[in-house]
């Protein structure tokens, strides 16, 4: 592990939009993009305990990382710790702690993973209802009182103020009284989302304070345990001394619907179980870091898709383009101290080797500048933000300089250090990117003619777009095409498998300022397994697409399939694929 880089604080930071997913690596990409191209990094220091081959930058993952999995799980020997000036523990699996502070630094080799600035225990999930698919933990008062706190709050704008007001309304606790807030989200039976959580107080509430703050709430009981309710919502204040519960001072406020609060009471505050991947990731959460965000990626794309609706809709597409179908869960954590630290951990499916999984994430990360370009081209930004957005693709390319990648017990780990100022710049940039996207759709809706109600897929395929990348997968290429054209596109993976076609095959392309239909046809030709096909109308052109109804909002969508399976379903192929009669 190595210490944080010493950034030149005289370097001007440019506001830049963030172009990736939620959860997660999105933040690292956007934050790195805050640096000007002239940014320099001073000499870094490396802690000598890192195992050989432990880490690889971005696209430089090797098979050595497989050995690191075993090395990481064994932890450091007592001799190593003692030599570093810390007797340490010799138990297997010990977590690295402020490595640079207890070792003699050596020169940075440009590959070894950054050392974490914090060494907190995993965050407790006691008093959290079961079933959470998204968990967010924030050390709220520390963030608000940090030197950059006011700027962070301002960067969030009216949306941020609304969220803080809602938290106080739901818990009876002011933001600056909150040491840490933990929020969970799950899908309910009626396909609605339930949001619940708990706040850990900086100072216990006295009996008088409890009575005052919840005077307008109704005092009820479940299994003889008191809680307060109001309009279907409830708060429960676990007591420190069960034998004198009514006189003790609560340090935790549990909040949510009446149903979820009763579930917590029934469980007597026990920690809920998580899925295997989420459990393993949450074990690496850090209670000392200011933000920890755990996401089941499939949940956000399916049952929890309402989380990223409206203005936040682009985040769902960016997450899918980055994580794909093989990412089961991701944990993003950040810490704002003298520097801004970000860590992303991603867990892949069991049938994928960690090194191969890391390579895929690195490849998708490498394609982000092209995705940024496609996104910017699709916007019609306001003059004040246009320059920032147009510079985005070049800024994103700087990510390789500041991010290190490693493998830790089947988890891909990406870490990045930035100046502390990057935090509020990043939040502002995210809001700018989403507002521009939202404004574009509002203007389109207001100025569109009464008929037709919306463009057809055929209309959108006439738009001129650009898709260019050195090497990427069919899945990623299709995702870029969808973002640039505004057409909903999906890949029928099962159909492709029947013809021996994989959506993870790689190729490169560079098609600029051409109709989207031509770009899509190029993708089909490049990904076609039979290279003897001279044009798309031949039987050898196995990979095709069809246009089906019933996409988002009932609109048409494109489905990538095979000629054989389209024939089985008697689906009519577009003219570019039809065999000569």
N, C-alpha and C positions, 0 to 999 in steps of 0.2 A: 504493500500500500504506500501511497505517496501523499505528501502534504498538498494542500490547496495551492494553485498557482498564484503568483503575485502579479495581479493585473495592474497595468499602468492607469492610475486614476485620472490622469489628465486626458485620457482618450474620451472624446465626446460620444455619448450614447445616442443612437438614432431610434426613434419610435418605429416599430415594425410589427406588422400583423403576424399572428401565429397561425401556422398552417398544418396542424396535425390533430390527433385525437386526444381526449379527455382525459383521460385519463390519463393522458399520461405522458409518454415521450413527447407529446405535443408541447408540453411546457419547456422541455430541454431544447427542442428545435427552435421554438420561438424565442427563447431567451438568448441562445447563442446568436441568433440573427440580430440582436440588439447592438452588436459590435460593428464598428466601421471596418472596412477592409484593411485599414492601416494598423489595426490593433496588433500589439506585440505582447508576448508573454515573457515575463522575466524568468530567471532560472528557477526550476522547481526542485524539490527535494524528494528522495525516494527512501522509504523505509526498507531495510534489507531483509525483512522477514518474508516478503512476498515470494511464493513458490515460483520456480522457473516455469515459464509458459503459462503463468496463472491468468494473464490477461492478454487481450488483443484489441487493438483499436478498430472500431467500425467494421470494415470489411476484411480484417486480417485475422480472423478466428482460425485456429488450427486444431488438430486432434489433440495437442497438448492439453487443451482445456478439459478433456475427459479425465485426465489424471488429477486435475485441480479439484474436481468434484470430491474425490476421495480425500485429497489433502485438506480441503476446506472442512470436511466433516470431522476429520481427526483433530483439527485445531493445532495450535503451536505447542511445542514441548515446553516443560517447565524450565529446561536449560536455556531455551531461546528467550523466554520471558525474563529469566533472572539476568541473563547477559544484557538485556535491554534496560535493566534497572527496575524491573517490576517482578516480584516473586510470582505473581499471577497464579492461575489455576491450571492444573494439568488435565482437567476433565475434557473428554472429547467434545468437540462442537462448540468450544468457547467462542464467543463473539469478539471480533477485533475491537480494541478500544483505543482511541486516540493514538494510533500507531506512531505517528511522527513524534509525539511528545515523549515516548518512552524508548526510542531507538536513536541510533546515530544516523542522521540523514546521509544519503549518497546521491550522486548525480542522477537526474531523471533520464530514463532511457526512452521516454516517449511512448511507452507501452503499458507500464505497470499501473494498476488501478489506483485511483485517488483514495486517500484515507478519509473516513467519515469524520466530520467535526464533532459528532455527538456519539454517546454510548449509553443510550437509555434502554430500559427494559421494554419488552413488547407491551403494547397498550392493553390494559385489561378491558374485557368486554362484559364484565359483571354488570348486571342490571340492564343489559340490552336484550330486547325481545328476540326470539329466534327467527330465522328465515331471511336475514339481511343479505342482499346480493350486492349492495353498495354500502360501504362504510367510510365515513369521513370523520377524522379527528383533527381538531384545530386548537392550538394553545392561544386562545383568543386575546386575553388581556395582554400577554407578552407581545403579540403582534401589534396590537393597537398602541402600546406604549414604547415600541421600538423606535429608534431614530427615524426610520422610514415609515413608521406607522400611519402618520397623517397622510402621507403621499399614497400609501396603499389604499387607505379608505377613500381618498379622493379619486383614485384611479378606478375604483369599482362604481363610482357614480351613484345615481339614484337607486339602481338595482341593489347595490351593496347596503345602502341605508335601509332599504325595505327589508332585506333579509335580517339585519340586526334588530329591527323593530319587531319583526315576526318572532324572532327567538325570544326576545324579552316578553312579548305577549304570551308565548306558549309556556314559558317557565317562571315568569315573575321575577327574573333575575336580569339585571343590567349587564351589557357586554363586558364592562370593565370589572365586574365581579366574578367573571368566569375564568377559572384557571384553564380548563379544557372542556370542550364540548365534543361529544361523540354522537354522530347522527347516522342512522341506518335507514335503508329503503328496501322494501320488498313488494312483490305483487300480491294482491288479494284475490279472492275467488271471483269477484265481479270485474276483474281485469283493471281495477283501480290500483294506484300505488299508495302504500301506507308509509308514512315518514314518522320516525320516532327516534328517541335518543335519551341522553342524559347529560347534565352539566355537572362538573366538579367545581365546587366553589373555592374561592381563594380564602374565604373565612366562613365558618359555620353560621347558619342563621339561628338567631335566638327564637325562643317560643313567641315572643312579642312580634318579631319580624314576620314570622310565618303567619300569624293571625292577621297582621296588617296587610300583607301582600296578597293573601288569598281570602280576604274578607268577603268578596263577592262570589267566590266559588262555593259549591255545595260540598260539604263534608260527608263522604260515604265510606263504606267499608266492604272489603272483599276478603273472605276467610278471616274475618275479625281484624284485618289490617286496614288502617285508615288511609284514604287518599282523597284528593279534591277533584271535582269535575265541573265542567262548564261547557255547554253546547256541544256535547259529544267528545270533548277533549278532556284530558285528565293529567294530573301531576301526582307523583308519589314521592315522599321524602323518607327514604330509609334512615333509620336512627342508628346511632353508634352504639347505644346501650339498649339491647332488646328488653331488659328487665325494667327499664325506666323510660320506655320509648317516648312517652308524651312530654318528658322533661328534658330529653337530650337534644343536642344541637345538630341538625342534619348538615352534612357536607356535600350531599348529592341530591339533585333534583331529577327524577325520571319523568319524561314527558312523552305524550303520544295520545292515541285514541283511548277511550275507556277500555276497549278490548285488549290493546297491547299492554296497557298498564296492568291490567288484571293478570295477563300472562306472566309478567315480571314478578308479580306478587306470588303467583302459584309456583313459580320456579325458585322462589326465595332468593332471587338475585343471582342465581348460578349463571355462569357464562354459557351462551348458546353454542352449539356445534356449528362449524362451517364445513363446506366441501373441502376435499383433500387439498386441492391446489390453493384455495383461499386460506385454509388453515396454515399451510406451509409458508405462504407469503406473509400472513399477519404475524407469524412468529418473528419476522424480520422488521416489523414496525418498530418505531423508536419513540418512546414517550417524551423525549427531550426535543424532538424535531417539531417545528411549528405546525406542519401540515402532514398528515398521512391519509392517503386516499386509496382504498381497496375497491376494485371493480371486477365483477364477473362479466367479461366482455360480451358473452352471448346474451346476457340479461339485458344489456343496454341496447342491443340490436333487436331484441324480441319483446319479452314481457315488459321491459322497462323502457321501451322506446319513447314513451311520453316524457321521460326525463329530459331528452334532448329534442324537444319540439320547439316550434316557433323560431325565435331568433337564434337559438342554439342548434338548429337542425344541421348546419354544416359539420359540427363536431362529430355527429354520428357517422357521416361519410368518411371523415378523416380517420376516425378510429378504425373503421373497417379496412380502409386502405393500408393502414399501418399494421394492425394486428392480424388481419386475415381470419381464417377459420381455425387455425391451429393454436391460437392463444386462448387458454382457458381463463386466465385471470391476470391482473396487473396491479402492482402496488407502486404508487408514486408518492414520494415524500420529499419535503423541502425544509430547509432551515435557513433563516435569515439572521446572520451574525455580522462579523466584519466582512464576510463574503456571502454570496447567495449560492447555496448548495442544493443540487437536485439529484435525486436518485430514482431510477425506474427499475423495478424488478418485474419480469414477465415469466409466467409459467406456461409451458406448452403442453400439448396432449402427450400421453404416455407413449404413443407410437412414433414419436419424433425424437431423435437424439438431440440433446441439448445444444451440441455444437452446430448441428444442421439448423436447428431452430434459431440460434443466434445469427447464423449466416443469413437466414431469410429476413430477420428483422433489420440486419445491417443493409441488405440489398434494398429493402423498402425505404429505409432511411436515406440511402443514396439517391433514391428516385424523388425525394421530396422537393428538390428545386424545380423539377419538371411539373410536379403537382402544384407547386406554388404558382408557377407560370400559368398553368391552365386555369387556376382559380382566379388569378388577377385578370386574365383576359376576359373571363366571364362577367366581371364587374363593370359598373359604370360609376367609379368613385367620385365623391365630392372633391373639389379642388384642394381643400385643406389636407386631405389624406392621400391624394393621388400619388405624390412623389414617394411616400413611404411604401405604398403597396407595389408600385412599379419596381422598387428596389428589392422587394422581398426575395425573389429567386436567388439573386446573388448573395444576399445576406445568409440565407439558409445554408449555403455551401460551406460556411465557416464552421459548421458543427463538428467536422472531423478534428478541428484544431483544439476543441475544448472538451470533448467527450471521450471517456474511456469505457471499454466494454470488457466484461469478464463473465465467467460461468461460476455459479455458486450453488452446489447441490441441486442441479437440474433447473436452476433459474438463471435467466439471462439478466445481467446487472449492467446498467448504464449509469455513469456518474458524471457530473459536470459542476465546475465552479465558475461563478461569474461575480462581478462587482455587486455589492449590495443594492446599488441603484437599479440594477436590472429587474428587480422584483416588481416595483411599481410601474416601470416602463412596460414590462411584459403584460401586466394586467390591463394597462391602458391600450396596448396594442391588440390584445384579444378582443376587448370591447369594440375597438375600431373595426376590426375585421368582420365581426358579427353584425355590427350596425350597418356597415356598407352592404353586406349581403341582404339584410332585412330591408333596408331602404330600397334596394334595387327591386325587390319583389313587390314592395308597396307601390312604387312608381309604376311598375308594369301592370299591377292590378288596377290602378287608377286610370291609366291611359289606354288600356287595351280596348279595342273596338268591341261592341256588343256581340258581334258574331264574326268569326267563330268564338266559342267560349275560351278555347285554349288551342295552342299549337298541337298538331299531330306529331307523331314520331317522324313521319316523312318530312314535315316542315323543319323539325329540329335537325334532321340529318343533312339539311342543306346549309346549315350554319358553317362558317369557316372557323376551324379550330387548329391548334397546334399540339401535337403529342410527339415528344422526342425523349429518348433515353438510350444509354449505352447498352444496358443489359438489365432485363427485368422479366417477371413472370407474365403469363397470359392473364392471370387474375389481376395483377397490378395494372397491366395495360388497359384492361377493360374498365377498371375503376377510374383511371385517369380519363379515359374516353367519356365515361358517364359524367364525371365532374365538369369537363370542358363543354360538353354538348347539352347538358341538362336533360338527358334521356335516362330513364331508369333501365339499367341493364343487369341481368343476372346470368350466371353460368349454371347450366344443368349438369352438375358434376357427375351424376349417375349416368347420364346419356354418354358423356365423354368417355367414361371408364369402359363402357361396353365396346367402344371402338379403339380402346387402348390409347386414348388421349388424356394427358394430364394437364390440369390448369396451372401446375407449378413449373412447367417447362419454361426455359428462358430464351429470350431473343432480344435484339435491339432494333430500334427504328427511329427515323427522323422525318416526320411528315409535318410540314409547316404551312399554315394558312391555306388549308384545303377543306372542302366540305366534309362534315363529320361522317357522312356515309362512306366517302372514299377512305377516310382514316380507319373506320371500322373494318372495311373490306381488307385493307392492308394488314390489320391485326389477324383477321381470319386466315389470310394467305400465309403469313409468317408462322402462325401456330399450327398450320395444317401438317399432319404427320407424313403425308405422301407428297414428297417434293417433286414428283413427276407431273403434277397438275400444272398445266400451262396457263389456264384461266379458271375463274371461279365457276364456270358453267359445266366443267367436266366432272364425271363421277368420282375422279380421284380427289376432288375437293370435298373431303369428308366433313370438315368443320364449317358450319353455316350458322345463320341466326334466323329466327322467326319473330314476327311481331304478334304479341298476344294482348288481349284486353285485360283489365283488372289489376293494373298496377296501383301505385299510391294515389289515392283520391279517385280511383276508378279510371285513371288514364291508361293509355297503351304503354306497354313496356317491351323491351327487346330481351329475348332469351337466346343465349348461345347454346347450341345443341349440335347434333350431327345430322347429316343427310339421311342416314338410315333410320334414326329414331323419329325424325320429322315425317318420314314416309309412313312409319308404323302408325303414327297418330293422325295421318292424313292432313298434316298442316301444310298450307301453301307457302312455298319459299318466295322470298323477294326475287324480283326479276334477275338480279345479278347472279343468282345461283341456279336458275332454272335450266334444265337440260334442253338443248335444241330439239325442236319437234320435227 
